[in-house]
Amino acid sequence: MYTIGEFSNLAHVSARSLRYYDAMGLLRPAHMGENGYRYYTGGQLPALAKIETLKSYGFTLAEVKELLLLPETELAHRIHVRRISAYAQLNEMRRVIRRMEAAIVQMEGTSMANDTYHVILMQAPAQKVFSVRRTIQIGEMHDLFAELRAQMKRAGVRRTGPTQARYHGEEFSYEHMDVEAQAGRVRTIHWGPRTLDLDILMYDDLVMNERRLTIPHKEMHKRLFVLEPLEEIAPYLMHPLLGQTITQLKEKIKEEQ
C-alpha cells in the first residue's frame, strides 16, 4: 500500500485533492490506519485517472460523482452532450475574438491580416453526386455525412468514391453553415487516376477531432511536400495546436533530416 503522499506523487494529484475526493465519496482510501492515515493501492490509479479525465472535460466534481456510477454507453452519451456544449462555448469565444479584432482595426486604423494570399480558380469536370444539403453548425458536420450515408442506404445507392462537401453562400459561418454533403465521383479511366481527392489541412483556427474528420490534418506537420507549397502562400500561418508557423514547421523537418 501507499501512503497518501506516495500515492499523490505516483498519480500527480495533490494530497489535498485526494482528501477532498475522500470527503466527497469519489475515491475512498483502501485502508484507514488507527492513526487516521490514509493508504491507497496501485489498483485505485485507474479510478483516479477517470476522475481527473472527467474533470478535464469540464464536469463539476458533483457531476463526476454521478458519472462514475453510469454504464459506459450512458457515460459516452453524457460526454457527447458535453462535447456539443464545448463547441458552442468555442463558437461564442470565436465571436468574441472577431469583435475584439474588429475593435482593434477600428482603433488603430490597421488590418489584422499581414499576408497576401493568391487564389487560383480551376474548373473541374461535372460530376453526378448523391447529396444532402443542410444549414448546420461546424460541430454537426459528422452528423450531416451520417445522414447522407443513411439516405443512400435507403435509396439503394452505392457510393462510387469518397465523400466531399460543398459550401454555399458568400460568407462562411461557424454557426450557420450552408453546406452540401456529396457522395460519388466519376472516373474517365477504370482504375485510373482519381478525378478529385480532397485533404483538409487547416480551416482558420478550427480544431476538430471527429471519427472521420480531423482538423488540422494530423500528419501535415510531418510532410515537407505539404509544407513547402503552403509556405509559398501562407508562411506565417499558425498551426493552432503546435503554436508554430508553417515556415517554422518546415525548417524543423529540414533540421531533422
N, C-alpha and C positions, 0 to 999 in steps of 0.2 A: 504493500500500500504506500501511497504518497501523502505526505503532509500537505496542507493547503498551500504552503509556499512552494513546495516541489511541484505540485500539480499546476500551480499558477505559471511557473517557469516553463513547464512542459507544454502547456496549452497556449501560452502567450495571452493569458487572460488574467487581469488583476485579481488579487486575493479579495479585494473589496467587492468586485463584481461577483465572485463565487459566493461570498457571504450573502449578497443580495439575492442571488439566484436561489440559494437555500431558503431564505426567508419567504420568497415568493412561491416556493414549491416547484421551481423549474428544474433544479438539479440538486438533489439531496446528497450529502456525503455518504459513502459506502459504510462508514463506521464513525461513531462519535466516541471519543475516549472519555474516560472518567474525569479527566481534567478539562473537558469541553472542547478539546482539539478535534478538528475535522480531518478525516482521512478519505482519500479517493483512490480509485483503481484505474488502471490503464483502459479498462473496458468502458469507462464513462466518457472517454475522449470523443467518440462519435456523437453521443448525445449533446455534448457541449459544443461541438463543431456545428451541429444542426441549429442550436440556439443562436450562435453567432451569425450563421448564414442568414437565418430568417430576420435577425436584427438588421443586417446589412441591406436587406430588401426594403427596409422602411417600416416594418411591423413594430408596434409597441411591444413591450415585454408582456403586457396583459394579453395581447393578441397572440404572441408566441406561445404562451402557456396553453391557449385554446388550440392552436395549430398542431402542437406536439401530440395531441390526442387523436388527430384525424388520420384516416387511412390515406395511402399515397394518392389515390385518384381524387379525393376531395381536397387534399393539400395542393395538388397540381392546379386544381380549379381556382383556389384562393390565390395562388401565386400568379396565375394568369390574369385575374381581376386586378391584382396589384400592379402587374406589368402595364395594363391598359391605363391605369391611373398615373403611372410614372410617365408614360408617353404624353398624357395630357399636361402634366406638370412641365415636361420638357418643351412642349409646343408653346406653352404660356411663357416660359423663360425666353424662348427664341423671339416671341413677340416683344418682350421687354427689351431684349438686346437690340432688336431692329429699331425700336423707338429711341433707345439711347444713341444709336449710331446716327439716326436722323437728326437728333438734337445736337450732336457734336458737329455734324456737317453744317447745320444752320448757324451755330455759334461761331465756328471757325471759318466758315465760308470755303471749306475744302471738301475733298471727296475721300471716302474711306477706301476706295479702290485705287491701287497703285499699279496694277498690272494691265497690260493691253492684251486682250485675247483675240486670236484670229479664228474666225468661224469659216468653215468650208462647207458649202452646200453641195450635196450629192443626190443624184436621182437613183432610186432603187426600182427594179422591175416590179410590176404589180404582183400581188400575192393573194391567193384565196385563203381566207382565215375563218375560223370559228371564234367569235368574240363575245365578251360581256363588258358592257360599259356602265360604270357607276361613278358617283361622286362620293369620295371616301376620305378618311384621314390617312396619313402616311403609315400609321401602325396597322391599318386594316388591309394592306397590300396582300399579305398571305391569304387572308380570308377571300379576297377577290379571286385569286387564282384557284383556290379550293372550290369556289362556286363555278368557275369556268370548267374545271375537270368534272364536277358533278353534272353539269348541264350536257357536257359532251357524252358522258356515260349514258344519260337518259335518252339522248338523241341517237345513240349508236354510232357516234362519230369517232374515228380513230385519229389520234394525233400523228402527223407526218414529220414532226420536228419539234425543237424546243419552243417553249412559250416566249412571248415578248409582250412588252407594254407600250401603249401609245398614249401620249399625254395630249389632251385637248385644251383649248383655251389659250389666251395670250400670256397669262402670268401663272407661275407655279404657286401653290398654296399648300402648306403642311396640313391645314385643317380641312380644306375643301378641294381635293384633287379630282379633276375631271379626267379619269383615266380609263383606258380600254385594255382589258387583258385579252390577248390573242393567242391562238394556237394554230400551227400549220405553216408549212414552208415549202416552196416549190423549188425543185432541183431540175435543171435542164439536162443533166447527165446523171444516169443512175449510178449511185455510189460515187458521184463526183464531188467537187468542192462545194462547201456549204454556201448558199446564197447570202445568208446573214447569220452572224454569230455575235452576240452582244455580251460584253463583260462590263458591269458597272464598277468602276474603280472607286469613285467618291461622288457624293452628292451634297454639295455645300458642306456644312459641318455635321451632317447627319451620321449617327452611329446606330446601326441596326444589326441584330444577330438573330435572324429567324432560321427556321429549319431549311428553307430553300433560298434564302437571300441574306447575304452578309455585306454590310457597307460600313467602313471601307472594305474593298477586296482584301481578303486575309493574306494573300500572297504578293500583293503589288509591291511592297517594300523590299522584296527579295529578288525582283526581276528587273535586271538592267534594261532589257528590251522594252519594258513598260515605262520606266522612269526617264530614260533618255528623251524620247519624243514628248513626254509630258512636261519635262523641264523646259523644252523649247517654247511652250505656250504659257506655262504657269510655274516658273521656277520658285516663287515664294509661297505657293500654295501649301498650307499647313495640314499635315496629317492629324486628324482630330484625336487619335488615340496615342500616337507616338510623340506628338509635340515637336516634330521636325519638318522642315520644308522639303520639297521634292529634291532640291539641289543637295541638301544635307543627306538625304536617304541615298541618293545616287553616289555621292562621294564615299559614304560608309561602305557600300558594296565594293567600290573600286579599291578601298584600302584593305579590305579583307581578301581580295583576290590574290 
